Amino acid sequence: MKSENHLNAITLLLVEDDPGDTRLIKDALARLRNITVDLICASSLENAFACLDSRKSDVVISNLDLPDSQGLETLIKLSEKVPEIPIIVLTGDDDEELAVGALKSGAQDYLRKGQINNISILYRSIRYSIERNRLIQHLKSISITDELTGLYNRRGFLMLARKQLELAARMNKTMWLLFMDVDNMKWINDNLGHNEGDNALRNTANILQQTFRESDILARIGGDEFAVIAFEESKTGADSMTSRISTDMANFNSKENRAYQLSVSIGAVSCDTSPDCDISMLLSMADKLMYEQKMTRK
C-alpha cells in the first residue's frame, strides 16, 4: 500500500463484464492527472480472484452484477478474498439502495456509472477509499497488537488461535500451544527497575520470533506471559520446541553480561489433548503445566 504522501501510482483491479463500460472507465482512468494507474481488468469474479492471486492491487472497482456472481454477494466474496484491499462498488444511476447496502457490507465507496467521466469524483473516490482503508487496517492492527513487544496481544492471539484450530482440524495436523512465563520478573523489576523489566520482555519476544516460523502465532497475552501456537508434526514436538527456546535463550545470555539470566518456564499441550480442542481449555492446561515447571525449578 502506498503511503498517504505518495499516492501517485497505484495498481487498480477493475471487475466489469460490460465491454462498453470497461472502455469508458479505462478512458477516464487514463485522464487522471494526479495519479498513474496500472490497470488490471477482469470480466468475472473467478477471473478477478485469479488476478488477485497473481498480482497485488491497491484498490478494486467492481460491478456487483457479474456472470458468475450477483448483488451484494459479489462484494462479500471479494471482501473475504482480500479483506485488506479497499473496494469501490460500481452501480447504475438508480441503484441508491444497493449502493447504501454495499457501504454497510464493507465497501469503501460507490460510484454511479454516470459519474465515471467526472474526473474529480473518480480521483476523490479512489484516494479516499485507499486512505480510509489504510486507517481501518491500522486500527485493526493496533487493536490486536501488544505495544511493548510488537507481538499479538491476548485478543489477537485468541482470535487467530481459533482459526488455527480450525485449520489444524481440516488439514489433520497436530497443533501445539506453548504457554510461557518469564522467570524472576519480580526480582528484575524490584532490583533493576521497570525499564529493565520491559527490556527483558522485549528480548523474550525477539528470541521467540527468532525461534519460531513466521506462520506460527506469537503473543504476549499479559504481564510476563507469552503464548505460541505452532504446527509440529513430530511425536517429540513439545520437547523439540522447548529445546530450541532454551538453546536460543542460552545463546542470548552468553552475548552480554547482565545481572540476571533470561529464561522462561514453559507448559506445552497439543490440540488433541483437549477433547473439544477448545483454546481456553488448552491455555488453562498449558498454564498449569508451566506453573508446575516453575515450582520444580524453585
Secondary structure in CASP SS format (residue, H / E / C, confidence):
PFRMAT SS
TARGET T0000
AUTHOR 0000-0000-0000
METHOD secondary structure of the structure
MODEL  1
M C 1.00
K C 1.00
S C 1.00
E H 1.00
N H 1.00
H H 1.00
L C 1.00
N C 1.00
A E 1.00
I E 1.00
T E 1.00
L E 1.00
L E 1.00
L E 1.00
V E 1.00
E C 1.00
D C 1.00
D C 1.00
P H 1.00
G H 1.00
D H 1.00
T H 1.00
R H 1.00
L H 1.00
I H 1.00
K H 1.00
D H 1.00
A H 1.00
L H 1.00
A H 1.00
R C 1.00
L C 1.00
R C 1.00
N C 1.00
I C 1.00
T E 1.00
V E 1.00
D E 1.00
L E 1.00
I E 1.00
C E 1.00
A E 1.00
S C 1.00
S C 1.00
L H 1.00
E H 1.00
N H 1.00
A H 1.00
F H 1.00
A H 1.00
C H 1.00
L H 1.00
D H 1.00
S H 1.00
R C 1.00
K C 1.00
S C 1.00
D C 1.00
V E 1.00
V E 1.00
I E 1.00
S E 1.00
N E 1.00
L C 1.00
D C 1.00
L E 1.00
P C 1.00
D C 1.00
S E 1.00
Q C 1.00
G C 1.00
L H 1.00
E H 1.00
T H 1.00
L H 1.00
I H 1.00
K H 1.00
L H 1.00
S H 1.00
E H 1.00
K H 1.00
V C 1.00
P C 1.00
E C 1.00
I C 1.00
P C 1.00
I E 1.00
I E 1.00
V E 1.00
L E 1.00
T E 1.00
G C 1.00
D C 1.00
D C 1.00
D C 1.00
E H 1.00
E H 1.00
L H 1.00
A H 1.00
V H 1.00
G H 1.00
A H 1.00
L H 1.00
K H 1.00
S C 1.00
G C 1.00
A C 1.00
Q C 1.00
D E 1.00
Y E 1.00
L E 1.00
R E 1.00
K H 1.00
G H 1.00
Q H 1.00
I C 1.00
N C 1.00
N C 1.00
I H 1.00
S H 1.00
I H 1.00
L H 1.00
Y H 1.00
R H 1.00
S H 1.00
I H 1.00
R H 1.00
Y H 1.00
S H 1.00
I H 1.00
E H 1.00
R H 1.00
N H 1.00
R H 1.00
L H 1.00
I H 1.00
Q H 1.00
H H 1.00
L H 1.00
K H 1.00
S H 1.00
I H 1.00
S H 1.00
I C 1.00
T E 1.00
D C 1.00
E C 1.00
L C 1.00
T C 1.00
G C 1.00
L C 1.00
Y E 1.00
N C 1.00
R H 1.00
R H 1.00
G H 1.00
F H 1.00
L H 1.00
M H 1.00
L H 1.00
A H 1.00
R H 1.00
K H 1.00
Q H 1.00
L H 1.00
E H 1.00
L H 1.00
A H 1.00
A H 1.00
R H 1.00
M H 1.00
N C 1.00
K C 1.00
T C 1.00
M E 1.00
W E 1.00
L E 1.00
L E 1.00
F E 1.00
M E 1.00
D E 1.00
V E 1.00
D C 1.00
N C 1.00
M H 1.00
K H 1.00
W H 1.00
I H 1.00
N H 1.00
D H 1.00
N H 1.00
L H 1.00
G C 1.00
H H 1.00
N H 1.00
E H 1.00
G H 1.00
D H 1.00
N H 1.00
A H 1.00
L H 1.00
R H 1.00
N H 1.00
T H 1.00
A H 1.00
N H 1.00
I H 1.00
L H 1.00
Q H 1.00
Q H 1.00
T H 1.00
F C 1.00
R C 1.00
E C 1.00
S C 1.00
D C 1.00
I E 1.00
L E 1.00
A E 1.00
R E 1.00
I E 1.00
G E 1.00
G C 1.00
D C 1.00
E E 1.00
F E 1.00
A E 1.00
V E 1.00
I E 1.00
A E 1.00
F E 1.00
E C 1.00
E C 1.00
S C 1.00
K C 1.00
T C 1.00
G H 1.00
A H 1.00
D H 1.00
S H 1.00
M H 1.00
T H 1.00
S H 1.00
R H 1.00
I H 1.00
S H 1.00
T H 1.00
D H 1.00
M H 1.00
A H 1.00
N H 1.00
F H 1.00
N H 1.00
S H 1.00
K H 1.00
E C 1.00
N C 1.00
R C 1.00
A C 1.00
Y C 1.00
Q C 1.00
L C 1.00
S C 1.00
V E 1.00
S E 1.00
I E 1.00
G E 1.00
A E 1.00
V E 1.00
S E 1.00
C C 1.00
D C 1.00
T C 1.00
S C 1.00
P C 1.00
D C 1.00
C C 1.00
D C 1.00
I H 1.00
S H 1.00
M H 1.00
L H 1.00
L H 1.00
S H 1.00
M H 1.00
A H 1.00
D H 1.00
K H 1.00
L H 1.00
M H 1.00
Y H 1.00
E H 1.00
Q H 1.00
K H 1.00
M H 1.00
T H 1.00
R H 1.00
K C 1.00
END
